[in-house]
């Protein structure tokens, strides 16, 4: 039984001029018409789905007819659904109610707006996590409406309910479960999540408050410092505006007088972690805030040189200065080693300090000084690799002359000396007696006497900058002279540094000496 009645077939036949169609023929044509209608509609539905639409339109039917090589139906181009009305007196006859339009109304109607050209314009979707209120962006009320018509719960500061739950969970883990696996996963989330910028001021305030109130809880302080490190590693958040609030908390964990309330609390490791964090902040943001590192150094130097401070405070200051680099150690710690070690020596010996805890703290400070000075010395040896190297040409100890084996070279005689160029003759005459004419050049390094004994000079090879242009004028000679003077000055300072460090710490400095340079002592 076809869904197309035979009466509809008879009506369609009458529209094309066939008025005497028998009922049997109409009943036989109805199933065939139904088959073709289903086929066309299935193709139209496919066209609708491929065009990402959910409503079937006349255009989809026309596309289906074109796929079947059938001429499309003309006159049905409206995008609205057609409204059919039943004909009066005929239950199976329908027609489309079309309104008659007067030409006068069309002529008098105002012209529509001209269509705009297709253009592309850029605008900010969000700036640091905040959506700007511009016409291109949807209003805030539309964003806060859920699919069921209810609003998300927002705090007064505009943080969504989801971010508030996230912050509360992190705070709970930090305070009560900082040694759990879930807290480590939370640290990974803080270091990688890209939607945490609205929470940065809240994390900053939370860290500041907890550090101020809980200096006796060492586990909580460890967790807070680790949170700061995770936030600094997150590339998606802008933490620069909040550094002035975070730095006091981190420096407090570094140089405060007492951390924890038990003797077994490992506050030394907390100070080491804080020192690394301070150095990382200075290295990363020092070019943005030019007074950041000077202020930190001023605070650490004050804690280091104040004799009224406790030994753990001195330890934190030394660790912080050492983490800032060997140049800071060479300029600020090394010059104060001698008076500081004199004061510290009384705390190292059992006969002078009977309090074992104080004595262990003193040895901790001594170890921090040794480590900082040793790394500084290692850096200087790497920068000046020839400082402790043996001479490249054979040197013998004589009374007051330096004798060198120079193969394939003629000995300097009085005849050869007169035939040499003026500059070369002056340089050769200046070496009379084994000592250079310039007393500054007579010191190969401040450490040469300790290595080879008195009367042995270790000569360094310096680059011949500007030698080819000496004859052209005095500027090249002056440049070469300044270069030589600066190089000798660095060697002298480095030699004095090494000599003083070996005098202060003795053989303990050997572990910081590179292997090639260490062979000079064997």
C-alpha positions in Angstrom: 0.0 0.0 0.0 1.5 3.3 -1.1 1.5 6.4 1.1 0.7 8.4 -2.0 -3.1 8.2 -2.6 -4.3 7.5 -6.1 -6.5 10.7 -5.9 -3.3 12.7 -5.9 -2.1 11.0 -9.0 -5.4 11.8 -10.7 -5.1 15.5 -9.7 -1.5 15.6 -11.0 -2.7 14.0 -14.3 -5.4 16.6 -14.7 -2.8 19.4 -14.3 -0.9 18.1 -17.4 -4.1 17.6 -19.5 -4.9 13.9 -18.8 -8.5 13.9 -17.7 -9.6 10.4 -18.3 -7.0 8.5 -16.2 -8.5 5.3 -15.0 -8.4 4.4 -11.2 -6.4 1.2 -11.9 -3.6 3.1 -13.7 -3.5 5.7 -10.9 -3.2 2.9 -8.3 -0.3 1.4 -10.3 1.6 4.7 -10.6 1.3 5.6 -6.9 4.0 3.1 -5.7 6.4 4.2 -8.4 5.9 7.9 -7.5 6.6 7.0 -3.9 9.8 5.2 -4.8 11.1 8.2 -6.7 10.1 10.6 -4.0 11.9 8.6 -1.3 15.0 8.4 -3.5 15.1 12.2 -4.0 14.5 12.9 -0.4 17.3 10.6 0.7 19.7 12.5 -1.6 18.4 15.8 -0.3 19.1 14.7 3.3 22.6 13.7 2.3 23.1 17.2 0.8 21.8 18.7 4.0 24.3 16.8 6.2 27.3 17.5 3.9 26.5 21.2 4.2 26.4 21.0 8.0 22.7 22.0 8.2 20.0 20.6 10.5 17.0 21.8 8.5 16.0 20.5 5.1 15.4 23.3 2.6 14.4 23.7 -1.0 18.1 24.1 -2.0 18.8 20.6 -0.8 16.0 19.2 -2.9 17.3 21.1 -5.9 20.8 19.7 -5.3 19.3 16.2 -5.1 17.5 16.6 -8.4 20.7 17.9 -10.1 22.5 14.7 -8.9 19.7 12.7 -10.6 20.0 14.7 -13.8 16.5 16.1 -13.3 15.6 19.7 -13.9 15.1 21.5 -10.6 11.8 22.9 -9.5 11.6 26.7 -10.1 9.6 29.1 -8.1 10.4 27.7 -4.6 13.4 29.6 -3.5 12.1 30.9 -0.1 14.1 29.9 2.9 11.0 29.8 5.1 8.8 26.8 5.4 5.9 26.8 2.9 2.4 27.1 4.4 -0.1 24.9 2.6 -3.9 25.4 2.9 -6.6 23.0 2.3 -8.9 23.8 -0.6 -12.5 24.4 0.3 -14.7 21.5 -0.5 -11.7 19.1 -1.2 -10.2 17.1 1.6 -7.2 16.0 -0.5 -6.4 19.3 -2.3 -3.9 21.8 -0.9 -2.4 25.0 -2.2 0.2 27.6 -1.1 -1.3 30.8 0.2 0.7 33.5 -1.7 0.0 37.1 -1.0 -0.5 39.4 -4.0 2.0 42.2 -4.1 1.3 45.6 -5.8 4.0 47.1 -8.0 3.3 50.5 -6.4 4.3 49.2 -3.0 7.5 47.7 -4.4 8.4 51.0 -6.1 7.7 53.1 -3.1 9.6 50.8 -0.7 13.0 52.1 0.6 16.1 50.6 -0.8 17.8 48.0 1.3 21.2 48.5 2.8 24.1 47.8 0.4 25.9 44.6 1.3 29.3 45.0 2.8 32.5 43.6 1.3 34.0 40.6 2.9 36.8 41.7 5.2 38.9 40.3 8.1 39.5 42.4 11.3 41.4 41.5 14.4 40.4 42.1 18.0 41.4 40.9 21.4 39.5 37.9 22.7 41.3 38.2 26.1 44.1 40.2 27.7 45.9 38.3 30.4 42.8 36.2 31.0 40.4 39.2 31.0 38.0 39.7 28.1 37.8 43.3 27.0 34.3 44.8 26.7 34.2 45.6 23.0 31.3 45.0 20.6 33.1 42.2 18.8 33.1 40.0 22.0 30.0 38.5 23.5 28.8 40.2 26.7 29.8 38.8 30.0 26.2 37.8 30.8 26.0 35.6 27.8 29.2 33.8 28.8 28.1 33.1 32.3 24.8 31.5 31.2 24.9 27.7 31.3 23.2 25.5 28.8 20.2 25.0 31.2 19.8 28.7 31.6 21.4 28.9 35.1 24.3 31.2 35.9 27.7 30.0 37.1 28.5 31.1 40.6 31.1 33.9 40.6 33.0 35.5 43.3 33.2 39.2 43.8 36.6 39.3 42.1 35.2 37.6 38.9 36.8 34.2 39.4 34.7 31.4 38.1 33.5 28.6 40.4 35.8 26.1 38.7 38.9 28.2 39.4 37.8 28.8 42.9 37.4 25.0 43.5 40.9 24.5 41.9 42.4 27.1 44.2 40.8 25.7 47.3 42.0 22.2 46.4 45.6 23.4 46.0 45.5 25.2 49.3 44.1 22.2 51.0 46.9 20.0 49.6 49.5 22.5 50.5 48.5 22.9 54.1 47.6 19.3 55.0 48.9 16.9 52.3 52.2 18.3 51.0 53.9 14.9 51.1 51.2 13.1 49.0 51.4 12.1 45.3 48.4 14.3 44.5 50.3 17.3 45.7 53.2 16.5 43.2 50.6 16.2 40.4 49.2 19.6 41.5 52.7 21.1 41.2 52.9 19.7 37.6 49.5 21.3 36.9 50.7 24.7 38.3 53.8 24.5 36.0 51.9 23.7 32.8 48.3 24.8 33.0 47.5 27.7 30.7 44.4 29.1 32.5 45.8 29.9 35.9 46.6 33.6 35.4 43.5 34.9 37.2 44.6 32.9 40.3 48.2 34.4 40.5 47.2 37.2 42.9 45.4 34.8 45.1 48.4 32.3 45.2 50.7 35.3 45.9 48.5 36.4 48.8 48.2 32.8 50.1 52.0 32.3 50.0 52.7 35.6 51.7 50.2 35.0 54.5 51.3 31.4 55.2 55.0 32.2 55.3 54.4 35.0 57.7 52.3 32.9 60.1 53.9 29.5 59.8 57.7 29.9 60.1 57.7 27.0 62.5 56.1 24.5 60.1 59.0 23.3 57.9 56.9 21.0 55.7 54.5 23.8 54.9 57.4 26.1 54.0 58.8 23.5 51.7 55.5 23.2 49.9 55.1 27.0 49.5 58.6 27.3 48.0 57.8 24.5 45.6 54.6 26.2 44.6 56.6 29.4 43.8 59.0 27.4 41.7 56.1 25.7 39.8 54.5 29.1 39.0 57.8 30.5 37.8 58.2 27.6 35.4 54.7 28.1 33.9 55.2 29.8 30.5 51.5 30.8 30.3 51.3 33.1 33.2 52.7 36.6 33.7 54.2 36.6 37.2 56.3 39.8 36.8 53.7 42.2 38.4 53.7 40.0 41.5 57.4 39.6 42.1 57.5 42.4 44.7 55.1 40.3 46.8 56.8 36.9 46.2 60.4 37.9 46.8 60.1 38.9 50.5 58.6 35.4 51.2 61.4 33.6 49.4 64.1 35.7 51.0 62.5 35.2 54.4 62.9 31.4 53.9 66.5 32.1 53.0 67.8 34.4 55.8 65.3 34.3 58.6 66.7 33.4 62.1 64.7 30.3 62.8 62.9 27.8 60.5 61.0 25.0 62.1 60.5 24.2 65.7 62.5 20.9 66.1 66.2 20.2 65.9 65.6 17.5 63.3 63.9 19.9 60.8 66.1 20.2 57.7 66.0 23.9 57.4 69.4 23.8 55.6 67.8 22.2 52.5 65.0 24.8 52.6 67.6 27.6 52.5 69.4 25.9 49.6 66.1 25.6 47.7 65.3 29.3 48.4 68.8 30.4 47.3 68.3 28.6 44.0 64.9 30.2 43.5 66.2 33.7 44.3 69.0 33.2 41.7 66.6 32.0 39.1 64.3 35.0 39.6 67.2 37.4 39.4 68.5 35.7 36.2 65.1 35.6 34.5 63.7 39.0 35.5 66.9 41.1 36.2 66.8 42.7 32.8 63.2 43.8 33.4 63.6 45.1 36.9 67.1 46.6 37.1 67.0 47.2 40.8 65.9 43.6 41.6 69.3 41.9 42.0 71.0 44.9 43.7 68.3 45.0 46.3 68.6 41.2 46.9 72.4 41.5 47.1 72.2 44.3 49.6 69.9 42.3 51.8 72.1 39.2 51.7 75.4 41.1 52.3 73.8 42.8 55.3 72.9 39.4 56.7 76.3 38.0 56.0 78.4 40.8 57.5 76.2 41.5 60.6 77.9 39.7 63.5 74.6 39.9 65.5 72.9 37.6 63.1 72.7 33.9 63.8 74.8 31.3 62.0 71.9 29.9 60.0 71.2 33.4 58.8 74.9 33.7 57.7 74.5 30.3 56.0 71.5 31.4 54.0 73.2 34.7 53.0 76.3 32.9 51.8 74.2 30.4 49.8 72.2 33.2 48.3 75.3 35.1 47.2 77.0 32.0 45.9 73.9 31.1 43.8 74.1 34.5 42.1 77.3 33.6 40.4 81.1 33.5 40.9 81.5 37.2 40.2 79.4 38.0 43.2 81.4 35.6 45.4 84.7 37.1 44.1 83.6 40.7 44.8 81.6 40.3 48.0 82.6 37.1 49.9 86.3 36.6 49.1 87.4 40.1 50.4 85.7 39.4 53.7 86.9 35.8 54.2 89.9 36.6 56.4 88.0 38.6 59.2 85.0 36.3 59.0 87.0 33.1 59.3 88.8 34.6 62.3 85.5 35.0 64.0 84.2 31.6 62.9 87.3 29.7 64.0 86.3 30.1 67.7 83.0 28.4 67.0 84.5 25.4 65.2 86.7 23.9 68.0 85.1 21.9 70.9 87.3 23.6 73.5 85.9 27.0 72.5 82.3 26.1 71.7 80.9 23.4 74.0 77.4 23.7 72.5 77.3 20.9 69.9 74.4 22.5 68.0 76.3 25.8 67.6 79.4 23.9 66.6 77.5 22.0 63.9 76.0 25.2 62.6 79.5 26.8 62.4 80.7 23.8 60.4 77.7 24.2 58.1 78.7 27.9 57.5 82.3 26.9 56.9 81.2 24.3 54.3 79.1 26.9 52.6 82.1 29.3 52.4 84.4 26.5 51.2 81.9 25.6 48.5 81.4 29.2 47.3 85.1 29.9 47.3 85.9 26.7 45.5 83.4 27.2 42.7 84.7 30.7 42.3 88.3 29.4 42.0 87.1 26.7 39.5 85.5 29.4 37.4 88.6 31.5 37.4 90.8 28.5 36.3 88.4 27.8 33.5 88.5 31.4 32.3 92.3 31.5 32.6 93.4 28.0 31.6 97.1 28.9 31.4 97.2 30.3 34.9 98.5 27.1 36.6 99.8 25.5 33.4 103.5 24.6 33.1 105.5 26.7 30.6 105.4 25.6 27.0 109.2 25.9 26.8 111.8 24.5 29.1 112.7 26.7 32.1 115.6 26.1 34.5 116.3 27.7 37.8 119.5 29.8 37.7 120.9 32.6 39.7 119.1 35.5 38.2 118.4 34.6 34.5 115.8 32.8 32.6 117.3 30.2 30.2 115.1 29.0 27.5 115.6 26.3 24.9 114.6 27.8 21.6 115.4 25.3 18.8 116.2 26.6 15.3 116.7 30.1 16.7 119.9 32.1 16.7 121.3 33.4 19.9 121.0 37.1 20.5 124.5 38.5 20.2 125.6 42.1 20.1 126.0 42.0 16.3 122.5 40.5 15.8 121.1 42.9 18.2 122.2 45.9 16.3 120.7 44.5 13.1 117.2 44.0 14.7 114.4 46.5 14.2 114.2 49.3 16.8 111.1 47.9 18.6 112.5 44.4 18.8 115.8 45.7 20.1 114.1 47.6 22.9 112.1 44.5 23.9 115.3 42.4 23.9 117.2 44.9 25.9 114.4 45.1 28.4 114.9 41.4 29.3 118.4 42.0 30.6 119.0 39.9 33.7 115.9 37.8 33.1 113.5 40.6 34.3 111.4 42.7 31.9 111.8 46.4 31.8 108.1 46.9 32.8 107.8 45.8 36.4 104.1 44.9 35.8 105.2 42.4 33.2 107.6 40.8 35.6 104.8 39.0 37.5 103.6 36.1 35.5 100.9 35.4 38.2 100.5 35.8 41.9 100.7 32.0 42.2 104.0 31.4 40.2 106.3 31.8 43.2 104.3 29.2 45.2 104.5 26.7 42.3 108.1 27.0 41.1 109.8 28.7 44.0 111.7 32.0 43.9 113.5 33.0 40.8 111.3 31.0 38.4 109.2 33.0 36.0 106.2 31.5 34.2 105.8 33.3 30.9 102.3 33.4 29.3 101.7 33.8 25.6 99.4 36.7 24.8 97.7 37.5 21.5 99.5 39.8 19.2 96.7 42.2 18.8 97.6 45.2 16.7 101.2 44.1 16.1 100.9 44.5 12.3 99.9 48.1 12.7 102.5 49.3 15.1 104.6 50.9 12.5 101.7 52.8 11.0 101.1 54.9 14.1 101.0 55.1 17.9 97.3 54.1 18.4 97.9 50.4 17.6 100.8 50.4 20.0 98.7 52.0 22.7 95.9 49.5 22.1 98.3 46.6 22.4 99.9 48.1 25.6 96.4 48.4 27.2 95.5 44.9 26.2 98.7 43.5 27.7 98.3 45.5 30.9 94.7 44.4 31.4 95.7 40.7 30.7 98.5 40.9 33.2 96.3 42.6 35.8 93.7 39.8 35.5 96.4 37.2 36.0 97.8 39.0 39.0 94.4 39.3 40.6 93.6 35.7 39.8 96.9 34.5 41.2 96.4 36.5 44.4 92.9 35.0 44.7 94.1 31.4 44.4 97.0 32.0 46.8 94.7 33.4 49.4 92.1 30.6 49.0 94.8 27.9 49.5 96.0 29.9 52.5 92.5 30.0 54.0 91.3 26.4 53.2 94.4 24.5 52.5 94.2 21.2 50.7 90.4 21.3 50.8 90.6 23.5 47.6 92.1 20.6 45.6 88.6 19.1 45.1 87.6 22.2 43.2 90.8 22.3 41.0 90.3 20.9 37.5 92.5 17.8 36.7 94.8 19.5 34.2 95.6 22.3 36.7 95.7 19.9 39.6 98.7 18.1 38.1 100.9 21.1 38.8 100.8 20.2 42.5 102.0 16.7 42.0 
